[in-house]
Amino acid sequence: MRNLIRAQWSRYALSARPVVVYAVMVCASLLFSLAVAFLYTLTVEKTELRVQGDKLLHQAEQQLNQAGASLARVDAVQVADGCDLPRQLLASVVQATPHARYALKVTPEGHGCTSDMSRMDVPGAMQGGRSLQLVANADGSAVIRLAHRGDWISVIELGPEFLVGWLAQLSDDDVSARFVVGEQYLNSQGAVLPKDAEPAAGIAYAAQSTNGQYGVMLAESWGALWSRTLLYHADALLLAMVTGAVLAWALLRRRVARNSSGWEIAQGIRNKEFFTHYQPIVAAENGECVGVEVLARWRHPVQGAIRSDLFIPAAEDAGLIVPLTRYLIRRVTKELKQVALPPGFFVGINIAAEHLGMPDLVEDCKVLLAVLREKKAVLVLEVSERFPLPEHQVTHRVVQDLRQMGVKLALDDFGIGHADRNYLRRWGFDYLKVEKGYVSALGKDSFKTNILDNLLLTSQQLGVQVIVKGVETQGQQNYLTVKGFEFLQGFYFGKPMTLNHFRQWLYSGITQDRTHVPQRAAGVGKPEAASR
């Protein structure tokens, strides 16, 4: 999974220019730091809203509990024949109650006495028991009314100044504080509004009084949270930008992956320093070229030619083997358009096991397949036995899709891994490419020779064809031909060649007697490192 993720990452990061790498890393670091700072600010602001809300509610409860005690004193006032004495008592209650403005006592018969001779306000729509109301007067002012209705009606009204002052201290352009009673609320300007008149957009904290008759709500907008984040954490965001730039520099200078070769390979792909060589695969019986293996080569601008047994493992370690293979497939597609191939000719391309587990491989092969179909040739994907194929549904589905498109599958380096018959049957390989060490051991290592001799029987039982690599002498060719091996590959028939050399080699072989191909081909082509 780690290699798969790394390969996917390298696919998209491979073509990125340094300026893009810097921009991406700075933005990523900035966004990450911004997200952390925002979450921290969000937590702090929620805590602050809760603390301030609880404090406001506690202050309101103290004042309203005191007003409730005064309402009980209003209840105790007796209204008889006249209001002189009750009015004095009610006035004394108002004077003794902080922020009180008015008190009223009404008898069951409708006779009432007030603390203010100019008023006789009897609240309507009162339910039994004690209640609390926010009342908006005609002049726009607000009052807080505490009332008790039983056989008698008792009322005491408070001015909202104490609440408005507290609300104003907590409110600003970004934070709104409200005192809520039922479906109405009192804001910091002293106005009574419907509860849903200004819905909170952002974070909010609401708390209810012990008796549930009123509550407070504090809300802060998202814009305020972001502005506070930028204001309070500007230094952290600046540090994040610097960190992103340093990280981008490290990625560019410390080679994208674990070592410097990874960066060099990425640069090599970007600058088209990699190219292809072609090594023939021949029919053992007559030496006719029936296929070719595509091999990667690297011409470094400073170090010159780099051996494939050095840069291929480095590409695998750096997670760049898939992009490298994808680049080579595109290159082979362009090159083979220029070559006339015999019918049934197969073109082998090495791919990593992790690449076979990527659905994108199907798309990668389509253009090359279109070129090969025009030439009636076959595409063979070669997977090394060194690394087992990933056992999951995606890989099986990719293999199935490739087979439906006519792609063949070969197990390369056969004999050095751990593939058994079940493994071969499960993946349905079409070809087994025997590791060249078995041919080198002919006449020297009887154990390997016996394994090679028994391979034909096994391949016939499994329904696969065998390609023997590493043939370097006529004696080895004669031995393998007599044993019945059908396809051979090695320096004896042809070393890895550039496209032009291979085309000359192939065209001259088509027009000549193929029985002389081994002797002719052994010297054609520039000396190259052994095939991958």
C-alpha positions in Angstrom: 0.0 0.0 0.0 2.8 2.4 0.8 4.4 1.8 -2.6 1.1 2.2 -4.3 0.5 5.6 -2.6 4.0 6.7 -3.3 3.7 5.7 -7.0 0.4 7.6 -7.3 1.9 10.6 -5.7 4.9 10.5 -8.0 2.6 10.2 -11.0 1.2 13.7 -10.4 4.3 15.3 -8.8 6.6 14.1 -11.6 5.8 16.8 -14.1 5.7 19.6 -11.6 8.1 22.5 -12.0 10.0 23.8 -9.0 7.8 26.9 -8.9 4.8 24.6 -8.7 6.4 22.5 -5.9 7.1 25.7 -3.9 3.5 27.0 -4.4 1.9 23.6 -3.5 4.0 23.1 -0.4 3.6 26.7 0.8 -0.2 26.5 0.2 -0.4 23.1 1.9 1.6 24.2 5.0 -0.4 27.4 5.1 -3.8 25.6 4.8 -2.8 23.1 7.5 -1.6 25.8 9.9 -4.7 27.8 9.1 -7.0 24.9 9.8 -5.2 24.2 13.1 -5.3 27.8 14.1 -9.0 28.1 13.2 -9.9 25.0 15.3 -7.9 26.4 18.2 -9.6 29.8 17.9 -13.0 28.0 17.6 -12.3 26.1 20.8 -11.2 29.2 22.6 -14.1 31.3 21.4 -16.6 28.6 22.3 -15.1 28.5 25.8 -15.2 32.3 26.0 -18.9 32.4 24.9 -19.8 29.8 27.5 -18.0 31.6 30.3 -19.5 35.0 29.4 -22.9 33.5 28.8 -22.9 31.8 32.2 -21.8 35.0 33.9 -24.5 37.0 32.2 -27.2 34.5 33.2 -25.9 34.5 36.8 -26.1 38.3 36.9 -29.6 38.2 35.4 -30.8 35.6 37.9 -29.6 37.6 40.8 -31.5 40.7 39.7 -34.7 38.8 38.7 -34.7 36.7 41.9 -34.6 40.0 43.9 -37.4 41.3 41.7 -39.3 38.0 42.4 -39.0 38.6 46.1 -40.4 42.1 45.6 -43.3 40.6 43.7 -44.1 38.5 46.7 -44.2 41.8 48.8 -46.7 43.1 46.2 -48.8 40.0 46.7 -48.9 40.8 50.4 -50.3 44.3 49.9 -54.0 44.4 50.9 -56.4 46.5 48.8 -59.5 47.6 50.8 -61.8 50.6 50.4 -59.1 53.1 49.3 -55.7 53.1 47.6 -53.9 55.6 49.7 -52.2 53.1 52.0 -51.7 50.4 49.3 -50.2 53.0 47.0 -47.7 54.0 49.6 -46.8 50.3 50.2 -46.5 49.6 46.5 -44.3 52.8 46.0 -42.1 51.6 48.9 -41.6 48.2 47.1 -40.7 50.0 43.9 -38.2 52.2 45.7 -36.6 49.3 47.5 -36.3 47.2 44.3 -33.3 48.0 42.0 -34.4 49.0 38.5 -38.1 48.8 39.4 -40.5 51.3 37.8 -44.0 50.3 38.6 -46.1 48.0 40.8 -49.7 47.1 40.5 -52.2 45.1 42.6 -55.7 44.2 41.3 -58.5 42.6 43.3 -60.7 39.8 42.0 -63.5 42.4 41.5 -61.3 44.5 39.3 -60.4 47.2 41.8 -56.7 48.1 41.5 -54.1 50.2 43.2 -50.8 51.2 41.6 -47.5 52.8 42.7 -48.1 55.5 40.0 -51.4 57.3 40.0 -50.9 58.1 36.3 -51.0 54.5 35.3 -53.4 51.6 35.7 -51.9 49.0 33.3 -53.5 45.5 33.8 -51.6 43.0 31.8 -53.7 40.9 29.5 -53.5 37.3 28.4 -52.0 36.3 31.7 -52.0 32.6 32.7 -52.2 31.4 36.2 -49.1 31.4 38.3 -46.0 33.6 38.1 -44.8 34.7 34.7 -42.0 36.8 33.1 -42.5 39.0 30.0 -40.6 41.3 27.7 -42.9 44.1 26.8 -42.3 46.7 24.0 -44.0 50.0 24.7 -45.5 52.2 22.1 -42.5 54.6 22.2 -40.1 51.7 21.4 -38.8 51.3 24.9 -38.8 48.0 26.7 -39.7 46.8 30.1 -39.4 43.5 32.0 -42.7 42.5 33.6 -43.0 40.0 36.4 -46.6 39.1 37.2 -48.5 36.7 39.4 -52.1 35.8 38.8 -54.3 33.9 41.2 -57.4 35.3 42.8 -55.4 38.6 42.8 -53.2 40.1 40.1 -49.8 41.3 41.2 -47.3 43.1 38.8 -43.9 44.7 39.1 -42.1 46.2 36.1 -38.3 46.6 35.8 -36.4 48.9 33.4 -34.1 46.8 31.1 -31.1 49.1 31.6 -29.1 46.7 33.7 -29.5 43.9 31.1 -28.9 46.3 28.2 -25.7 47.4 29.8 -24.4 43.9 30.3 -25.5 42.9 26.8 -23.7 45.9 25.4 -20.5 45.0 27.2 -20.5 41.6 25.5 -21.7 42.7 22.0 -19.7 44.2 19.2 -19.7 44.1 15.4 -18.9 40.4 15.5 -20.6 39.1 18.7 -24.2 39.5 19.6 -25.6 38.9 23.1 -29.4 38.5 23.8 -31.7 38.1 26.8 -34.4 35.6 25.7 -37.9 35.3 27.1 -40.2 32.9 25.3 -40.3 33.8 21.6 -38.8 37.3 22.1 -35.4 38.6 23.0 -33.8 41.8 24.2 -30.8 43.0 22.3 -27.9 45.3 23.3 -29.7 48.4 22.0 -32.7 47.8 24.3 -35.1 46.6 21.5 -37.5 43.7 21.9 -37.5 41.6 18.7 -38.9 38.2 17.7 -36.6 35.3 18.5 -35.9 34.4 14.9 -35.5 38.0 13.7 -31.6 37.7 13.5 -30.7 34.0 13.2 -27.2 33.3 14.4 -24.7 32.5 11.6 -21.6 31.0 13.2 -21.1 29.5 16.7 -23.6 30.2 19.5 -24.0 29.4 23.2 -27.4 29.4 24.9 -28.2 28.8 28.6 -31.5 28.6 30.4 -32.4 29.9 33.9 -33.2 27.4 36.7 -36.9 27.9 36.3 -36.8 27.8 32.5 -38.6 31.2 32.1 -35.7 33.0 30.4 -32.2 32.5 29.1 -29.3 34.1 27.4 -27.6 33.5 24.0 -24.3 34.7 22.7 -23.4 34.2 19.0 -20.3 34.9 17.0 -20.1 35.0 13.2 -17.9 32.8 11.0 -16.3 35.9 9.6 -15.3 37.0 13.1 -13.8 33.7 13.8 -11.7 33.9 10.7 -10.6 37.4 11.4 -9.6 36.5 14.9 -7.7 33.5 13.6 -5.8 35.7 11.2 -5.2 38.4 13.8 -4.2 36.2 16.7 -2.1 33.7 14.7 -0.5 35.8 12.1 2.9 34.9 13.4 2.1 31.1 13.2 0.8 31.5 9.6 3.9 33.4 8.6 6.0 30.6 10.1 3.8 28.0 8.2 4.6 29.8 4.9 8.3 29.7 5.7 8.0 26.1 6.7 6.3 25.3 3.4 9.0 27.0 1.5 11.7 25.1 3.4 9.9 21.8 2.9 9.6 22.5 -0.9 13.3 23.3 -0.9 14.0 20.1 0.9 11.9 18.1 -1.6 13.7 19.7 -4.5 17.2 19.5 -2.9 16.9 16.2 -1.0 15.5 14.5 -4.1 11.8 14.1 -3.6 12.2 10.7 -2.1 14.6 8.9 0.2 17.8 9.6 -1.8 19.3 11.8 -4.4 18.8 9.2 -7.2 15.1 9.6 -6.9 15.3 13.3 -7.8 17.7 12.5 -10.7 15.3 9.9 -12.1 12.4 12.3 -11.9 14.5 15.0 -13.7 15.5 12.4 -16.2 12.0 11.5 -17.0 11.0 15.2 -17.2 14.0 15.9 -19.5 13.5 12.8 -21.6 16.9 11.3 -20.8 15.5 7.8 -20.8 15.2 5.9 -24.0 14.6 2.3 -25.1 16.6 -0.6 -26.4 15.2 -3.7 -28.0 16.5 -7.2 -27.5 15.3 -9.9 -29.9 13.5 -13.1 -28.9 13.9 -15.9 -31.5 12.4 -19.2 -32.3 14.8 -21.9 -31.3 14.2 -24.1 -34.3 15.2 -21.6 -37.1 16.4 -18.4 -35.3 13.5 -16.3 -36.7 12.8 -13.2 -34.6 9.3 -13.6 -33.2 9.4 -11.0 -30.5 11.3 -8.4 -28.6 11.8 -7.2 -25.1 11.8 -3.5 -24.5 14.6 -2.4 -22.1 15.0 1.0 -20.4 18.3 2.9 -20.8 19.4 6.1 -19.2 21.9 8.6 -20.6 22.6 11.0 -17.7 23.8 14.5 -18.9 26.7 14.4 -16.4 27.3 10.7 -15.5 26.7 9.4 -19.0 25.2 5.9 -19.5 23.9 4.5 -16.2 23.3 0.7 -15.9 19.7 -0.5 -15.6 20.5 -2.7 -12.7 21.3 0.5 -10.8 18.6 2.9 -11.8 15.7 0.4 -11.9 16.0 -0.5 -8.1 16.5 3.2 -7.4 13.3 4.1 -9.2 11.4 1.4 -7.3 12.7 2.7 -4.0 11.8 6.3 -4.9 8.3 5.3 -6.0 9.1 6.4 -9.6 9.0 3.0 -11.4 5.4 3.5 -12.5 5.9 7.0 -14.0 9.1 5.6 -15.6 7.2 2.7 -17.1 4.4 5.0 -18.3 6.9 7.2 -20.0 8.6 4.2 -21.7 5.2 2.9 -23.0 4.5 6.3 -24.6 8.0 6.3 -26.2 7.6 2.7 -27.5 4.3 3.6 -29.0 5.8 6.4 -31.0 8.8 4.3 -32.1 7.0 1.2 -33.2 4.8 3.2 -35.5 8.0 3.4 -37.7 8.7 -0.4 -37.7 7.0 -3.0 -39.9 6.6 -6.1 -37.7 5.9 -9.7 -38.7 2.4 -11.0 -38.0 2.1 -12.5 -34.4 5.2 -10.6 -33.3 5.1 -9.9 -29.5 6.5 -6.9 -27.8 7.4 -7.4 -24.1 7.4 -4.5 -21.7 8.6 -4.8 -18.1 6.1 -3.5 -15.5 6.2 -3.4 -11.7 3.9 -5.6 -9.7 2.3 -2.5 -8.1 1.6 -1.1 -11.6 -0.5 -4.1 -12.4 -2.6 -3.2 -9.4 -3.5 0.2 -10.8 -6.6 0.6 -13.1 -4.7 3.3 -15.0 -2.6 0.6 -16.5 -5.5 -0.3 -18.8 -5.6 3.2 -20.2 -1.8 3.4 -20.4 -1.8 0.4 -22.8 -4.6 1.4 -25.1 -2.7 3.6 -27.4 0.2 1.1 -27.7 -2.3 -1.7 -28.3 -3.9 0.3 -31.1 -0.5 0.6 -32.9 0.3 -3.1 -32.4 -3.1 -4.3 -33.6 -2.5 -2.4 -36.9 0.6 -4.5 -37.3 -1.1 -7.7 -36.1 1.4 -7.8 -33.2 0.8 -8.7 -29.5 1.6 -6.8 -26.3 3.2 -8.8 -23.5 3.5 -7.3 -20.0 6.4 -8.9 -18.1 6.2 -9.0 -14.3 9.2 -10.1 -12.3 8.9 -13.2 -10.0 11.0 -11.3 -7.4 7.9 -9.4 -6.3 4.5 -11.2 -5.9 1.5 -9.6 -7.4 -0.8 -7.9 -4.9 -3.7 -10.2 -4.0 -6.7 -7.9 -4.2 -9.7 -7.4 -6.4 -8.3 -4.4 -8.2 -5.3 -6.4 -9.6 -7.5 -9.3 -10.7 -9.9 -6.9 -12.4 -7.0 -5.1 -14.2 -5.6 -8.5 -15.4 -9.0 -9.5 -16.6 -9.5 -6.2 -18.5 -6.1 -6.5 -20.1 -6.8 -10.1 -21.2 -10.1 -8.9 -22.8 -8.1 -6.4 -24.7 -5.7 -9.1 -26.0 -2.7 -8.4 -23.7 -0.5 -11.4 -22.7 1.2 -11.8 -19.3 4.7 -13.1 -18.8 6.4 -14.1 -15.5 10.0 -12.7 -15.8 13.0 -13.9 -13.9 11.3 -17.3 -13.4 13.3 -19.5 -11.0 14.5 -17.0 -8.5 11.3 -16.2 -6.7 8.7 -18.2 -4.9 6.1 -18.8 -7.6 4.5 -22.3 -7.4 1.9 -24.0 -9.6 -1.0 -22.4 -7.7 0.5 -18.9 -8.3 0.9 -19.6 -12.0 -2.6 -21.0 -12.3 -4.2 -18.2 -10.3 -2.8 -15.4 -12.5 -2.8 -17.4 -15.8 0.6 -16.4 -17.2 1.0 -16.9 -20.9 4.8 -17.0 -20.8 7.6 -18.0 -18.3 10.9 -16.3 -18.9 13.6 -18.4 -17.3 16.2 -16.5 -15.4 19.5 -16.5 -17.3 21.4 -18.1 -14.4 19.9 -21.5 -15.4 21.4 -21.3 -18.8 24.8 -20.3 -17.4 24.7 -23.3 -15.1 24.4 -25.8 -18.0 27.2 -28.4 -17.6 28.2 -26.8 -14.2 25.3 -27.1 -11.9 23.4 -30.4 -12.2 20.6 -29.2 -9.9 19.7 -26.2 -12.0 20.1 -28.3 -15.1 17.6 -30.8 -13.9 15.1 -28.0 -13.0 15.5 -26.6 -16.5 14.9 -30.0 -18.0 11.8 -30.6 -16.0 10.4 -27.1 -16.8 9.1 -28.1 -20.2 6.8 -30.8 -18.7 5.5 -28.4 -16.1 4.8 -25.7 -18.7 2.9 -28.2 -20.9 0.8 -29.1 -17.9 0.1 -25.5 -17.1 -0.5 -24.5 -20.7 2.3 -21.8 -20.8 5.1 -21.2 -23.2 8.7 -20.9 -22.0 11.3 -18.3 -23.1 14.8 -19.0 -22.0 17.0 -16.0 -21.4 20.8 -15.6 -21.3 21.7 -17.8 -24.3 25.3 -16.7 -25.2 26.8 -19.7 -27.0 25.9 -22.0 -29.9 26.3 -25.0 -27.5 23.6 -23.6 -25.2 21.3 -23.0 -28.2 21.8 -26.5 -29.5 21.1 -28.0 -26.1 17.9 -26.0 -25.5 16.7 -26.7 -29.0 17.2 -30.4 -28.6 15.4 -30.4 -25.3 12.4 -28.8 -27.0 12.4 -25.2 -25.8 10.6 -23.0 -28.3 11.8 -19.5 -27.6 15.3 -18.2 -26.8 16.8 -14.8 -25.9 20.3 -13.8 -25.3 23.5 -12.1 -26.6 24.1 -15.0 -29.0 21.1 -13.8 -31.1 21.3 -10.1 -30.5 22.3 -7.7 -27.8 19.9 -4.8 -26.8 19.8 -2.4 -29.7 18.7 1.1 -30.5 15.6 1.3 -32.6 17.6 2.0 -35.8 19.9 -1.0 -35.2 17.0 -3.3 -34.4 15.1 -2.2 -37.5 18.1 -3.0 -39.7 18.6 -6.3 -37.9 15.0 -7.2 -38.2 14.5 -6.2 -41.9 17.7 -7.9 -43.0 16.7 -11.1 -41.2 13.3 -11.0 -42.9 14.8 -11.0 -46.3 17.5 -13.6 -45.6 17.6 -17.2 -44.8 16.7 -17.4 -41.0 19.0 -20.4 -40.5 22.0 -17.9 -40.6 20.5 -15.4 -38.2 22.3 -16.6 -35.0 25.7 -16.3 -36.6 24.8 -12.9 -38.2 23.0 -11.4 -35.3 25.5 -12.2 -32.6 27.6 -9.3 -33.6 25.0 -6.7 -34.3 24.2 -3.9 -31.9 26.2 -1.9 -29.5 27.3 -3.7 -26.3 24.9 -3.0 -23.5 24.2 -4.1 -20.0 22.3 -7.3 -19.4 18.5 -7.1 -19.8 16.4 -6.1 -16.9 
